[in-house]
Amino acid sequence: MKSKLFGTAGVRWVANQDPMTSEMALRIGRAAAHVFRDSARRHRIVIGKDTRLSGYMIESALTAGLCSMGMDVLLVGPVPTPGIAFLTRSLRADAGVVVSASHNPYEDNGIKFFGRDGFKLPDETEHKMEDLIFSGEVDSIRPTAAEIGKAFRIDDAIGRYNEFVKSSIPRGMDFSGLRIVVDSANGAAYKIGPRILTELGADVLSLYDQPTGMNINQGCGSLHPEVISRAVAANKAHLGIAFDGDADRMILCDEQGNVIDGDAVMAICALQMMKEGRLRQNTLVATVMSNLGLELAMKKAGGTLLRAAVGDRYVMEMMIKGGYNLGGEQSGHIIFLDNNTTGDGLISALQVLAIMKQTGKPLSGLAACMKSYPQVLVNVKVKERKDLASIPEVAKRMAEIEKKLDGTGRLLVRYSGTEPKVRVMIEGEDQNEIKALADDLAGIIKEKLG
């Protein structure tokens, strides 16, 4: 067994292989129940999932583990991950669980928790659950008779979340006159995404909304924006929206077929919120991977861009610590903290649509607020992790590149958090030049550490 289960996005692996087995899911459920029970009252936990075939197996095992420890379970079925964050609060539950591997292929699955406040669990709580699982501390705790938990379905979960999402835009606003292509990735948003936009008056062309349990993210969704790009052009739509498997992120496509990534969406929303006096401290939180163009756009408008480590968990931590209300990632995982406690693809899409409606501008016009700099990413496999600054040849070349790019580009070199790799990212004005610089530095790193 592994001594560590939780990563930056919960537990995730190939379904039915350790640690993503029904046996482990049962033990996770038992440990979670022990952690979240803080009194003698009846406790409740919400479980939602995406559309993966293995979701039935993991959901059932989690339910059994939770009930065996006296926890009642509220089953809501397929619903976007941010929907569980909301429903945990709405239903006054003690915690929420999502069974999903997000944008991964269908053979993977995952388990992710939210606290009763709708925020992802802090590391300490996850570590406590891991300790309980591997120590066997809760194995002897066996409630009996009326103390065993029960599970039941919540039939109006989607309706609750539907109304919550729509409440994120001004009352009375609708999107009549807009033709929108929606790619639901055969995932958790396959019903609610098209439904919300239709109810708000849009003319919706819905794609990849027929999940089989084995086609989630398969050649569709936010990882394949070329799909909506073609569909927008073919149907003369005003924009396209592509969600990932659990709909906590989305990528857009403008009326000209251009892909609008998370950086551009953040620029559009941050600048509009600044104009309206709604962006706290005129500050946006992104990650070290966000494009230099986003930073320059914020600076030009009199705002500030702060950069967190890669991962929405770290973006959220910086937002909460500094009291900011907008942040996100280039991948389209964007957090509107005034609306929800996690990234929400549906809310993100509605915010952009609302700005289009308010300004009368097409998406291409709004996206012109930011000029993206060419960006090159080169991965180098390494045998060991050494402080790169301690390797003279690497440190010297990095310093030379930073001096060359001063004011016109950016260099980022970091170790991958999940693989034995060094990632070399360079931004600049000339694509060929930065590609040559990145390849050169990668070659030196490979020579010394590969």
Buried (B, 14 or more C-beta within 10 A) or exposed (E): EEEEBBBBBBBBBBBEEEBBBBEBBBBBBBBBBBBBBEEEEEBBBBBBBBBBBBBEBBBBBBBBBBBBBBBBBBBBBBBBBBBBBBBBBBBEBBBBBBBBBBBBBBBBBBBBBBBBEBBBBEEEBBBBBBEBBBEEEBEEEEBEEEEBBEBEEBEEBBEBBBEBBBEBBEEEBEBEEBBBBBBBBBBBBBBBBBBBBBBBEBBBBBBBBEBEBBBBBBEBBBBBBEBBBBBBBEBEBBBBBBBBBBBBBBBBBBBEBBBBBBBBBBBBBBBBBBEEEEBBEBBBBBBEBBBBBBBBBBEEBEBBBBBBBBBBBBBBBBBBEBEBBBBBBBBBBBBBBEBBBBBBBBBBBBBBBBBBBEEEBBBBBBBBBBBBBBBBEBEBEBEEEBEBEEBEEBEEBBEBBEEBBEEEBBBBBBBBEEEEBBBBBBBBEEEEBBBEBBEBBBBBBBEBBE
